[in-house]
Amino acid sequence: MYKKLLLMASVLGLLVIMAGCGGLPRSAVAEVDGKVITREDLDFAIQDYKQQFGEQSVPAEGTPEYQQLEKQIVSRLVDEEVLWAEAEKMGLEVTEEEINAKVDTAEQQVGGEEALQKKLDEAGMTLDRYKENVRKSLLFQKIYPEVTKDVPEITDEEARAYYDANPQEFQKPETRQVSHILVSTEEEALQVKARLEAGEDFATVAREVSIDEGTKDQGGSLGEVPTENSGFVPEFENAMKQLQVGQISDPVQTQYGYHIILVEAINPPGMQSFDEVRDDLKMGLKLQAERKVFDAWLNEVRSQHEIVYADEFAPAETTDTSTGAAAAGQ
């Protein structure tokens, strides 16, 4: 139910050397109302995609899968240009103060201005381009609620009807309440286990010696996790699955160090009650309804813009790059 529109583009200059297709410049992948989206824009957008979803998310260059990803991203870049044009019609804008506030927040999160600049350098991104991405993200956050403001709230009755009609979506697997203590060496892990077997409290020892900064203050608690597909590295998950309630593992080596694992509870599979899921379900159904309205609106406004694709980036439904917004709306 939760979908995100990927927002990434940086509009560069129009090159004067023309290609033979559709009157587009040689560097162009598409054009919206005369505004060119260049190959360099596409390359930047693919780099952004890698940063967001990881290197493994991008297929090998030259493969059909890579070409399909390029088409999808070009379509998104086209949609961005449509959105910014529509935002202008609505009188929506993003101020420099709003952009700078977001940049300041990012700096605080990574440890200061120099740390942010270092991360941008590593990503091959300039500060100006980063601010442009921030501007577009903020602008989208203003467009979306404006377009979807008339979508009604989901009632309890509507949520209950969905729950009753889709029981398979509310099955929960076996889960485990898990804690761990992470140390650097096997010797340290054996010392930790000896202390626990001598009766020391697991959470107290975790706060004292664990090097996992994310869990040590919570006594090593990792919360409730699925027994299968827990998200942990295989060595950890396999060891966790072998433990009974209250049992402490031998040292388990992973790429992070050595773990002592405790399973505090095992919860059998079953179906979540309506009361457990009601609030999240209502939110999800509302978002789903909003997205349908937004997508319908976007399809409609595309028809009001002249959109031209370079042949290799045209949507699969058409290879005619001169059909404009009709092609882009598919």
ABEGO torsion letter per residue (X at the ends): XBBBBBBBBBBBBBBABBBABGGBBAABABBBGGBBBBAAAAAAAAAAAAAAAEAAABBBBGBAAAAAAAAAAAAAAAAAAAAAAAAAAAGBBBBAAAAAAAAAAAAAAAGEAAAAAAAAAAAGBBAAAAAAAAAAAAAAAAAAAAAAAABBBBBAAAAAAAAAABAAAABBBBBBBBBBBBBABAAAAAAAAAAAAAGBBAAAAAAAABABAAAAAAGGBAEBBBABGAGBBAAAAAAAAABBBGBBBBBBBBAAEBBBBBBABBBBBEBBBAAAAAAAAAAAAAAAAAAAAAAAAAAAAAAABBBBBBAAABBAABABAAAEAAAAAX
